[in-house]
Amino acid sequence: MTTATAPKSLKPTFPSAGKRIFNFSAGPAILPEEVLHQCQQDIWNIAGSGIGIMEHSHRGPVFDKVIDEAVADCRKIANISDDYEILFLQGGATTQFAMIPMNFLSPETSADYIDTGVWANKAMKEAKLFGKVNCAFDGSKDNYAHIPAANEITLKPEAAYTHYCSNNTIYGTEFTSAPKTSTPLLCDASSDIFSRPIDINKHAMIYAGAQKNLGPSGVVLIIIRKDFMAKGKQGLPTMFSYANHAKEGSRLNTPAAFGIYVMGQVFKWILSNGGLEGMFKKNIEKAKFIYDAIDNSGGFYKPHARNDSRSLMNITFRMASEDLDKKFLKEAQALEMDGLKGHRNTGGVRASVYNAFPAAGCKALAEFMNDFAKRNG
Ligand code: PMP
């Protein structure tokens, strides 16, 4: 007769804790250490169930609790009322570029797009597949170096909605407040979600791919006002209707269960670290180390973003030549600072310092920058 106890090989065997280095990657990006430790445990056995989080049914009580808590904590973080639905979808932020116009735009209607960078531009291009588009601001003229003032944005009162991207990951520019519109405002907040206080009520919809400030890639957070969602087209393929996902509590099909779980853990981490005010305060202090190094370098470091448009999340700069940029990156790598290479559209250096990135890493980079400028200036 055999007994039903687990074989000895099912003992937890966590990898030995190797050292970690400063990860300045633009995304997928650094996650909070506390969250990673919790993941290690819960991948093995979550909530004493004897089953790991990736192995649980998405319709069982353990996952019910995970997703319910994630929704509740998300509401708490940004004070999101019941007027809004919170959804966890798949397909990355890029799928949202198409799903938004698929739901809310038609050949007879038009939408306003504020083009402040590659991602905003991609969103606008997708919309053109479904209806008319008014480019309300064209930032390409200065290679997306600034966030437009209100008088640079030309909105149409008849627009079905206005779309903007709150933080331009590639260029390092960021809106400090939502643009004013009379039409429903939609925001791609993939690279600065929950990094500062946000007025949800100004928006009809906010969406964010998880892999920068919220968790692993493969899950997208959607915060959508119910009355706006109700305007979505009927007769769409099942998976492309927000209303369908809402009806099924983000479980129309098998969701990105592990990603949702990690996002939930990150929400708890945000709440226990001062919430959005706490994140914002820390992010200002962190970014200041690096912007000070740029500003005090006597022109050695040339920032891409205009001063009034600087992002707290992605800090972009270059030096006098590509050779110097390369030398900088090589030396930084030797000092265990990874992921600093700028995007091909801007070149140079990009330091991505999302919520989970430690102040010590910003300080270390600033010290290296000062030293490098002295030696090479
Ligand atoms: N929007 C922004 C602002 C981004 O930074 C990115 C990815 N870097 C995307 C959208 C696209 O996200 P995904 O790869 O999840 O489709």
Residues whose N, C-alpha, C, O or C-beta is under 5 A from the ligand:
A	BS01	PMP	G91 G92 A93 T94 T95 W119 N167 T169 D188 S190 S191 G209
